[in-house]
């Protein structure tokens, strides 16, 4: 996770051309404080202005398991898909 989380965040921001105003980081119970700190610092280092943590509900927690992690952001460009 120490190697994967920073890469996931930076790749997602770059490849999805995300707006830097806010990034939502998703966590299931069991995500370590160390990974939370690494994720936040990576987002800020990538130019994100605000990081919001979102705890998962029961369905996602069961699906993802303990310590699961996700990244959500808004693209700078609108899709041509109606």
BASE-234871 format. One record per residue: x, y, z of N, C-alpha, C in turn. Coordinates in steps of 0.1 Angstrom, whole numbers, plus 5000, padded with zeros to 4 digits. Last residue first. Layout:
! residues N
    nx    ny    nz   cax   cay   caz    cx    cy    cz
     X     Y     Z     X     Y     Z     X     Y     Z
...
//
This chain:
! residues 82
    nx    ny    nz   cax   cay   caz    cx    cy    cz
  4767  5130  4763  4755  5136  4768  4752  5136  4782
  4799  5127  4761  4788  5117  4762  4776  5123  4769
  4819  5144  4762  4810  5146  4750  4799  5136  4751
  4826  5156  4795  4826  5145  4785  4816  5149  4774
  4845  5185  4804  4832  5178  4803  4833  5167  4792
  4875  5187  4822  4868  5187  4810  4855  5180  4810
  4884  5182  4848  4884  5196  4843  4876  5197  4830
  4866  5159  4868  4874  5162  4856  4873  5176  4853
  4867  5154  4903  4860  5159  4891  4870  5163  4880
  4874  5123  4920  4876  5137  4917  4868  5141  4905
  4884  5098  4942  4873  5103  4934  4876  5118  4932
  4898  5067  4951  4901  5081  4948  4889  5086  4939
  4900  5043  4979  4896  5048  4966  4899  5062  4964
  4907  5013  4997  4910  5027  4994  4906  5031  4980
  4905  4990  5025  4903  4994  5011  4904  5009  5009
  4906  4980  5051  4917  4988  5045  4917  4992  5031
  4886  4951  5046  4893  4960  5055  4905  4967  5049
  4866  4952  5016  4873  4946  5027  4880  4956  5035
  4849  4958  4994  4864  4961  4994  4872  4955  5004
  4824  4947  5002  4830  4944  4988  4845  4946  4988
  4820  4957  5027  4820  4943  5025  4827  4939  5012
  4821  4984  5020  4830  4979  5030  4831  4964  5029
  4800  4987  5003  4813  4989  4998  4823  4983  5007
  4779  4981  5022  4780  4973  5009  4795  4975  5004
  4782  5000  5044  4782  4985  5045  4785  4977  5033
  4801  5028  5033  4790  5022  5039  4792  5007  5039
  4833  5045  5039  4823  5037  5031  4812  5032  5040
  4841  5079  5045  4840  5065  5050  4830  5057  5041
  4861  5101  5029  4847  5096  5029  4847  5082  5034
  4880  5131  5033  4879  5116  5035  4864  5112  5036
  4891  5155  5011  4880  5151  5020  4880  5136  5020
  4914  5180  5006  4912  5166  5006  4901  5163  5016
  4922  5207  4985  4914  5202  4996  4912  5187  4995
  4940  5212  4964  4938  5222  4975  4931  5217  4987
  4965  5193  4948  4951  5194  4953  4950  5203  4965
  4991  5191  4940  4985  5203  4938  4970  5204  4942
  5006  5169  4948  5001  5169  4934  4993  5182  4930
  5008  5173  4975  5020  5175  4966  5017  5175  4952
  4982  5166  4982  4986  5180  4984  4999  5182  4975
  4984  5138  4977  4974  5147  4970  4978  5161  4971
  5004  5130  4994  5006  5128  4979  4996  5137  4972
  4993  5136  5019  5005  5143  5014  5007  5142  4999
  4971  5117  5018  4969  5131  5019  4981  5139  5014
  4986  5093  5017  4976  5096  5007  4973  5111  5007
  5001  5093  5041  5007  5092  5028  4998  5097  5017
  4980  5093  5060  4989  5104  5059  4996  5105  5046
  4968  5068  5054  4960  5080  5053  4969  5092  5052
  4990  5051  5060  4985  5052  5046  4977  5065  5044
  4991  5055  5088  5002  5058  5079  4998  5060  5065
  4966  5046  5097  4969  5060  5098  4981  5064  5089
  4952  5021  5075  4961  5025  5085  4963  5040  5085
  4919  5010  5073  4930  5017  5066  4939  5023  5076
  4899  5000  5088  4911  4992  5088  4922  4999  5080
  4870  5007  5070  4876  5006  5083  4889  4997  5081
  4878  5023  5038  4870  5013  5046  4877  5012  5059
  4877  5054  5022  4883  5045  5030  4873  5035  5037
  4884  5077  4996  4875  5068  5001  4882  5058  5010
  4889  5111  4990  4896  5098  4993  4886  5089  5001
  4884  5136  4967  4877  5127  4978  4885  5114  4978
  4897  5167  4962  4898  5153  4959  4892  5146  4971
  4894  5200  4948  4891  5190  4959  4892  5176  4953
  4908  5216  4928  4901  5222  4940  4899  5212  4951
  4919  5206  4905  4927  5205  4918  4921  5212  4930
  4903  5183  4884  4904  5196  4889  4911  5196  4902
  4921  5157  4865  4912  5162  4876  4914  5176  4880
  4927  5140  4843  4928  5155  4842  4918  5161  4853
  4930  5113  4845  4916  5118  4844  4915  5133  4843
  4958  5112  4847  4951  5105  4836  4937  5110  4834
  4964  5127  4870  4969  5130  4857  4961  5124  4846
  4949  5115  4891  4948  5129  4889  4953  5133  4875
  4958  5088  4888  4944  5091  4886  4942  5106  4884
  4985  5090  4894  4981  5085  4881  4966  5089  4878
  4984  5099  4921  4990  5107  4910  4986  5103  4896
  4970  5076  4933  4965  5090  4934  4971  5099  4922
  4986  5054  4926  4972  5054  4923  4967  5069  4923
  5010  5062  4939  5009  5060  4924  4995  5061  4919
  5003  5062  4966  5008  5074  4959  5007  5073  4944
  4994  5034  4968  4986  5045  4971  4991  5058  4964
  5017  5017  4964  5006  5017  4954  4997  5030  4956
  5035  5019  4985  5040  5022  4971  5028  5024  4961
  5020  5012  5007  5029  5024  5007  5033  5028  4993
  5008  4988  5000  5000  5000  5000  5009  5013  5000
//
